[in-house]
């Protein structure tokens, strides 16, 4: 079907593919968001890429669903990166430590901050560094690779491993 879409720009084939794949894409995106409209918009964007890029699809090297869901994954990552988020000062000790003033004044520490601090401190130094670069300094994959002097292809799995470790540390703290 992708060959027909790419080679002949077959609108009927695309409509058929769209009706079969778009709901699956939406369900895929709903794993990361509870915003149905946003998931639907991402599915439409993926299908638009499929329409425009179908001519480069090579059925001998990859399954159509794998190719489409690789595009979907990329669109999800792109959407997350384009969301505006607060860029925090990575040297702000308040992010990782209980403020001295709070200790001196006998103020109770925020339990969530305390748990996060403990979890971050339990990570390997490289894991804490990659999380700081990605979430506190707002660096993209290439920026992280340059800062750590590693290949950009390693950033994704290192970041995922660091997040898994942080998630496990937070679960163990609870």
Residue pairs with C-beta under 8 A, 6 or more apart in sequence:
1 13
1 16
1 17
1 64
2 17
2 50
2 54
2 57
2 59
2 64
2 67
3 54
3 57
3 59
4 10
4 13
5 13
5 14
5 17
5 50
5 51
5 54
6 53
6 54
6 55
6 56
6 57
7 55
14 50
14 51
17 47
17 50
18 47
21 47
21 50
21 65
21 68
22 43
22 44
22 47
23 43
25 42
25 43
25 46
25 47
25 68
25 69
25 72
26 36
26 39
26 40
26 42
26 43
27 39
28 69
28 72
29 38
29 39
29 42
29 43
29 72
29 76
30 36
30 39
32 76
33 39
38 79
42 72
42 75
42 76
42 79
43 72
45 75
46 68
46 71
46 72
46 75
49 71
49 75
50 68
50 71
53 71
57 64
57 67
81 140
85 138
87 136
87 137
87 138
88 95
88 135
88 136
89 95
89 136
90 132
90 133
90 136
90 137
93 99
95 136
96 117
96 120
96 121
97 117
98 109
98 113
98 114
98 117
101 107
102 108
102 109
103 109
115 170
115 173
115 174
116 170
118 169
118 173
119 166
119 169
119 170
119 173
120 128
120 131
120 166
120 169
121 128
122 169
123 131
123 162
123 165
123 166
123 169
124 165
126 148
126 158
126 162
127 158
127 161
127 162
127 165
127 166
128 162
129 148
130 144
130 148
130 155
130 158
130 159
130 162
131 159
131 162
131 163
131 166
133 139
133 143
133 144
133 147
133 148
134 144
134 159
139 147
141 152
141 155
141 156
142 152
144 152
144 155
144 159
145 151
145 152
145 154
145 155
148 155
150 158
